[in-house]
Amino acid sequence: MSALGSISQSGMQAAQQRLHASAHNVANQQTPGFRRQQVEQQANPQGGVTTQTVRSTDTGVALETEAVEQISASYAYLANLQVLRTQDRMQGTLLDERA
């Protein structure tokens, strides 16, 4: 896999982790003393991102914040998927030209 493919794949995994954490927060919003999960992302020097799920220091869940987080994570996933598909098409075109 190319560097661009690896970068977009790590972005897709980060978006998926963000969506999972947000869904977990919504599912547990009624749990007394629940502290929401949040995903911290950090850029890798070689490209892509690394993520870590951490617990917030505050208790409670704001549904409007979680809705925005889920929409944002979905768009990030789709954007990275589009990069991966474009890279795949470009590679296929290049191979067709050389054949």
MODELLER restraints for C-alpha pairs under 7 A, 6 or more apart:
rsr = mdl.restraints
at = mdl.atoms
rsr.add(forms.Gaussian(group=physical.xy_distance, feature=features.Distance(at['CA:5:A'], at['CA:84:A']), mean=5.59, stdev=0.5))
rsr.add(forms.Gaussian(group=physical.xy_distance, feature=features.Distance(at['CA:7:A'], at['CA:47:A']), mean=5.73, stdev=0.5))
rsr.add(forms.Gaussian(group=physical.xy_distance, feature=features.Distance(at['CA:7:A'], at['CA:48:A']), mean=4.16, stdev=0.5))
rsr.add(forms.Gaussian(group=physical.xy_distance, feature=features.Distance(at['CA:8:A'], at['CA:48:A']), mean=6.93, stdev=0.5))
rsr.add(forms.Gaussian(group=physical.xy_distance, feature=features.Distance(at['CA:8:A'], at['CA:80:A']), mean=4.90, stdev=0.5))
rsr.add(forms.Gaussian(group=physical.xy_distance, feature=features.Distance(at['CA:8:A'], at['CA:81:A']), mean=6.91, stdev=0.5))
rsr.add(forms.Gaussian(group=physical.xy_distance, feature=features.Distance(at['CA:8:A'], at['CA:83:A']), mean=6.51, stdev=0.5))
rsr.add(forms.Gaussian(group=physical.xy_distance, feature=features.Distance(at['CA:8:A'], at['CA:84:A']), mean=6.11, stdev=0.5))
rsr.add(forms.Gaussian(group=physical.xy_distance, feature=features.Distance(at['CA:10:A'], at['CA:48:A']), mean=5.57, stdev=0.5))
rsr.add(forms.Gaussian(group=physical.xy_distance, feature=features.Distance(at['CA:10:A'], at['CA:49:A']), mean=5.92, stdev=0.5))
rsr.add(forms.Gaussian(group=physical.xy_distance, feature=features.Distance(at['CA:11:A'], at['CA:48:A']), mean=6.44, stdev=0.5))
rsr.add(forms.Gaussian(group=physical.xy_distance, feature=features.Distance(at['CA:11:A'], at['CA:49:A']), mean=6.40, stdev=0.5))
rsr.add(forms.Gaussian(group=physical.xy_distance, feature=features.Distance(at['CA:11:A'], at['CA:77:A']), mean=6.90, stdev=0.5))
rsr.add(forms.Gaussian(group=physical.xy_distance, feature=features.Distance(at['CA:11:A'], at['CA:80:A']), mean=6.11, stdev=0.5))
rsr.add(forms.Gaussian(group=physical.xy_distance, feature=features.Distance(at['CA:12:A'], at['CA:77:A']), mean=4.80, stdev=0.5))
rsr.add(forms.Gaussian(group=physical.xy_distance, feature=features.Distance(at['CA:12:A'], at['CA:80:A']), mean=5.86, stdev=0.5))
rsr.add(forms.Gaussian(group=physical.xy_distance, feature=features.Distance(at['CA:12:A'], at['CA:81:A']), mean=6.93, stdev=0.5))
rsr.add(forms.Gaussian(group=physical.xy_distance, feature=features.Distance(at['CA:14:A'], at['CA:51:A']), mean=6.22, stdev=0.5))
rsr.add(forms.Gaussian(group=physical.xy_distance, feature=features.Distance(at['CA:15:A'], at['CA:73:A']), mean=4.81, stdev=0.5))
rsr.add(forms.Gaussian(group=physical.xy_distance, feature=features.Distance(at['CA:15:A'], at['CA:74:A']), mean=6.83, stdev=0.5))
rsr.add(forms.Gaussian(group=physical.xy_distance, feature=features.Distance(at['CA:15:A'], at['CA:76:A']), mean=6.04, stdev=0.5))
rsr.add(forms.Gaussian(group=physical.xy_distance, feature=features.Distance(at['CA:15:A'], at['CA:77:A']), mean=5.35, stdev=0.5))
rsr.add(forms.Gaussian(group=physical.xy_distance, feature=features.Distance(at['CA:18:A'], at['CA:39:A']), mean=5.76, stdev=0.5))
rsr.add(forms.Gaussian(group=physical.xy_distance, feature=features.Distance(at['CA:18:A'], at['CA:73:A']), mean=6.14, stdev=0.5))
rsr.add(forms.Gaussian(group=physical.xy_distance, feature=features.Distance(at['CA:19:A'], at['CA:70:A']), mean=5.43, stdev=0.5))
rsr.add(forms.Gaussian(group=physical.xy_distance, feature=features.Distance(at['CA:19:A'], at['CA:73:A']), mean=5.85, stdev=0.5))
rsr.add(forms.Gaussian(group=physical.xy_distance, feature=features.Distance(at['CA:21:A'], at['CA:37:A']), mean=5.70, stdev=0.5))
rsr.add(forms.Gaussian(group=physical.xy_distance, feature=features.Distance(at['CA:21:A'], at['CA:38:A']), mean=6.31, stdev=0.5))
rsr.add(forms.Gaussian(group=physical.xy_distance, feature=features.Distance(at['CA:22:A'], at['CA:66:A']), mean=5.71, stdev=0.5))
rsr.add(forms.Gaussian(group=physical.xy_distance, feature=features.Distance(at['CA:22:A'], at['CA:69:A']), mean=6.86, stdev=0.5))
rsr.add(forms.Gaussian(group=physical.xy_distance, feature=features.Distance(at['CA:22:A'], at['CA:70:A']), mean=6.51, stdev=0.5))
rsr.add(forms.Gaussian(group=physical.xy_distance, feature=features.Distance(at['CA:25:A'], at['CA:36:A']), mean=5.41, stdev=0.5))
rsr.add(forms.Gaussian(group=physical.xy_distance, feature=features.Distance(at['CA:25:A'], at['CA:37:A']), mean=6.42, stdev=0.5))
rsr.add(forms.Gaussian(group=physical.xy_distance, feature=features.Distance(at['CA:25:A'], at['CA:61:A']), mean=6.59, stdev=0.5))
rsr.add(forms.Gaussian(group=physical.xy_distance, feature=features.Distance(at['CA:26:A'], at['CA:63:A']), mean=6.87, stdev=0.5))
rsr.add(forms.Gaussian(group=physical.xy_distance, feature=features.Distance(at['CA:28:A'], at['CA:34:A']), mean=6.99, stdev=0.5))
rsr.add(forms.Gaussian(group=physical.xy_distance, feature=features.Distance(at['CA:29:A'], at['CA:60:A']), mean=6.47, stdev=0.5))
rsr.add(forms.Gaussian(group=physical.xy_distance, feature=features.Distance(at['CA:29:A'], at['CA:61:A']), mean=5.53, stdev=0.5))
rsr.add(forms.Gaussian(group=physical.xy_distance, feature=features.Distance(at['CA:33:A'], at['CA:59:A']), mean=5.83, stdev=0.5))
rsr.add(forms.Gaussian(group=physical.xy_distance, feature=features.Distance(at['CA:34:A'], at['CA:59:A']), mean=5.54, stdev=0.5))
rsr.add(forms.Gaussian(group=physical.xy_distance, feature=features.Distance(at['CA:34:A'], at['CA:60:A']), mean=5.93, stdev=0.5))
rsr.add(forms.Gaussian(group=physical.xy_distance, feature=features.Distance(at['CA:35:A'], at['CA:55:A']), mean=6.13, stdev=0.5))
rsr.add(forms.Gaussian(group=physical.xy_distance, feature=features.Distance(at['CA:35:A'], at['CA:56:A']), mean=5.66, stdev=0.5))
rsr.add(forms.Gaussian(group=physical.xy_distance, feature=features.Distance(at['CA:35:A'], at['CA:57:A']), mean=6.74, stdev=0.5))
rsr.add(forms.Gaussian(group=physical.xy_distance, feature=features.Distance(at['CA:35:A'], at['CA:58:A']), mean=6.03, stdev=0.5))
rsr.add(forms.Gaussian(group=physical.xy_distance, feature=features.Distance(at['CA:35:A'], at['CA:59:A']), mean=4.42, stdev=0.5))
rsr.add(forms.Gaussian(group=physical.xy_distance, feature=features.Distance(at['CA:35:A'], at['CA:60:A']), mean=5.94, stdev=0.5))
rsr.add(forms.Gaussian(group=physical.xy_distance, feature=features.Distance(at['CA:36:A'], at['CA:55:A']), mean=5.82, stdev=0.5))
rsr.add(forms.Gaussian(group=physical.xy_distance, feature=features.Distance(at['CA:36:A'], at['CA:56:A']), mean=5.50, stdev=0.5))
rsr.add(forms.Gaussian(group=physical.xy_distance, feature=features.Distance(at['CA:36:A'], at['CA:59:A']), mean=6.80, stdev=0.5))
rsr.add(forms.Gaussian(group=physical.xy_distance, feature=features.Distance(at['CA:36:A'], at['CA:60:A']), mean=6.68, stdev=0.5))
rsr.add(forms.Gaussian(group=physical.xy_distance, feature=features.Distance(at['CA:36:A'], at['CA:61:A']), mean=6.24, stdev=0.5))
rsr.add(forms.Gaussian(group=physical.xy_distance, feature=features.Distance(at['CA:37:A'], at['CA:53:A']), mean=6.47, stdev=0.5))
rsr.add(forms.Gaussian(group=physical.xy_distance, feature=features.Distance(at['CA:37:A'], at['CA:54:A']), mean=5.62, stdev=0.5))
rsr.add(forms.Gaussian(group=physical.xy_distance, feature=features.Distance(at['CA:37:A'], at['CA:55:A']), mean=4.56, stdev=0.5))
rsr.add(forms.Gaussian(group=physical.xy_distance, feature=features.Distance(at['CA:37:A'], at['CA:56:A']), mean=6.00, stdev=0.5))
rsr.add(forms.Gaussian(group=physical.xy_distance, feature=features.Distance(at['CA:38:A'], at['CA:53:A']), mean=5.64, stdev=0.5))
rsr.add(forms.Gaussian(group=physical.xy_distance, feature=features.Distance(at['CA:38:A'], at['CA:54:A']), mean=5.52, stdev=0.5))
rsr.add(forms.Gaussian(group=physical.xy_distance, feature=features.Distance(at['CA:38:A'], at['CA:55:A']), mean=6.25, stdev=0.5))
rsr.add(forms.Gaussian(group=physical.xy_distance, feature=features.Distance(at['CA:38:A'], at['CA:56:A']), mean=6.75, stdev=0.5))
rsr.add(forms.Gaussian(group=physical.xy_distance, feature=features.Distance(at['CA:39:A'], at['CA:51:A']), mean=6.40, stdev=0.5))
rsr.add(forms.Gaussian(group=physical.xy_distance, feature=features.Distance(at['CA:39:A'], at['CA:52:A']), mean=5.57, stdev=0.5))
rsr.add(forms.Gaussian(group=physical.xy_distance, feature=features.Distance(at['CA:39:A'], at['CA:53:A']), mean=4.39, stdev=0.5))
rsr.add(forms.Gaussian(group=physical.xy_distance, feature=features.Distance(at['CA:39:A'], at['CA:54:A']), mean=6.23, stdev=0.5))
rsr.add(forms.Gaussian(group=physical.xy_distance, feature=features.Distance(at['CA:40:A'], at['CA:51:A']), mean=5.51, stdev=0.5))
rsr.add(forms.Gaussian(group=physical.xy_distance, feature=features.Distance(at['CA:40:A'], at['CA:52:A']), mean=5.25, stdev=0.5))
rsr.add(forms.Gaussian(group=physical.xy_distance, feature=features.Distance(at['CA:40:A'], at['CA:53:A']), mean=6.25, stdev=0.5))
rsr.add(forms.Gaussian(group=physical.xy_distance, feature=features.Distance(at['CA:41:A'], at['CA:49:A']), mean=6.33, stdev=0.5))
rsr.add(forms.Gaussian(group=physical.xy_distance, feature=features.Distance(at['CA:41:A'], at['CA:50:A']), mean=5.70, stdev=0.5))
rsr.add(forms.Gaussian(group=physical.xy_distance, feature=features.Distance(at['CA:41:A'], at['CA:51:A']), mean=4.48, stdev=0.5))
rsr.add(forms.Gaussian(group=physical.xy_distance, feature=features.Distance(at['CA:41:A'], at['CA:52:A']), mean=6.65, stdev=0.5))
rsr.add(forms.Gaussian(group=physical.xy_distance, feature=features.Distance(at['CA:42:A'], at['CA:49:A']), mean=5.43, stdev=0.5))
rsr.add(forms.Gaussian(group=physical.xy_distance, feature=features.Distance(at['CA:42:A'], at['CA:50:A']), mean=5.36, stdev=0.5))
rsr.add(forms.Gaussian(group=physical.xy_distance, feature=features.Distance(at['CA:42:A'], at['CA:51:A']), mean=6.39, stdev=0.5))
rsr.add(forms.Gaussian(group=physical.xy_distance, feature=features.Distance(at['CA:43:A'], at['CA:49:A']), mean=4.43, stdev=0.5))
rsr.add(forms.Gaussian(group=physical.xy_distance, feature=features.Distance(at['CA:43:A'], at['CA:50:A']), mean=6.46, stdev=0.5))
rsr.add(forms.Gaussian(group=physical.xy_distance, feature=features.Distance(at['CA:44:A'], at['CA:50:A']), mean=6.70, stdev=0.5))
